[in-house]
């Protein structure tokens, strides 16, 4: 529902070493933690369960919603002959099938999805054709509702804890659904992702200031910027060092991932992945090696987490043990995951995204499954 959608160096040796191994830290800089090389478990491959590699259908999936009752939706868009249209799919058993959409959805493509049940689905929609607004769409189990938002507010992520409680964020703002209408809620950061624990507790992550990682917390009334630990040597400027995704296991157990820009030993600016954790009192974080990045984080259904970086998946158990996995890659294609989520009531994690061929560079939607 996107309340299940992302270490800490000072949270104990086991956790610190586990985080370091996962993100590839090989040497420490001032303020970072050293760790000997730790071998991960042998890599596994997530099979491509459903897709159309090489069919040049112009489709891609960007959103994935998992409700506590096990219902899952995947959302995205398609471009064919210059015409854009939204795509929504629902999982039945192990098969994803297209869902009919109302005519009002036609001008949009879906960026993100969130749900709490088969009768409470929210979709963040970006205008694909000419028009005067982006939108948020909701399915209540019987009918669709479309809520238009200004072009200045491009919905990028969405979260919900029930029919009367939802949030949507754009690159610089946030809106809150109270069961009747959407209202602007000043957030204090430039959010990239949002997750919710309850109607009175939600987290947004992104960046703020001169391109520094930042987080904000919703307390039921307003957003408050929560201090995030400084990153030694972070390069400030137009290209932000930012957190890109967040997952809340509980009020006092929140994970976030992202990428920061820092100088290496030679003074050259490099990108390094960041893994962060909130323990109910403060955020702590650890950086990966130069050239690494993390984009998404999700529950593994057993107290641990999965993190993704394009075509690579990394798993951390509840005990802090890390292992790697890759996404099945059909011959002649490149693959990219855009979102992942645990199927409630199981330990199966789904990832969605697309494949592209070197020859056409045309996207084809894809679904992968962890087991």
Secondary structure, DSSP 8 states (H G I E B T S, - for coil): --S-----TTS-HHHHHHHHHHHT--S--TTS--------EEEEEEEEEEE-TTS---EEEEEEEE-TTS-EEEEEEEEETTEEEEEEEEEETTEEEE----GGGTTEEEEEEEEEETTEEEEEEEE-SS-SEEEEEEE-SS-EEEEEEETT----EEEEEETTEEEEE-SS-EEEE-SS-EEE---SSEEEEEEEEETTEEEEEEEETTTEEEEEEE-SS-EEEE-----TTB--SSS--EEEEEEEEETTEEEEEEEEEEE-TTS-EEEEEEEEEE-SS-EEEEEEEET----EEEE-SSS-EEEEETTEEEEE-TTS-EEEEEE---TTEEEEEEEEEE-TTSS-EEEEEEEEETTT--EEEEEEE--
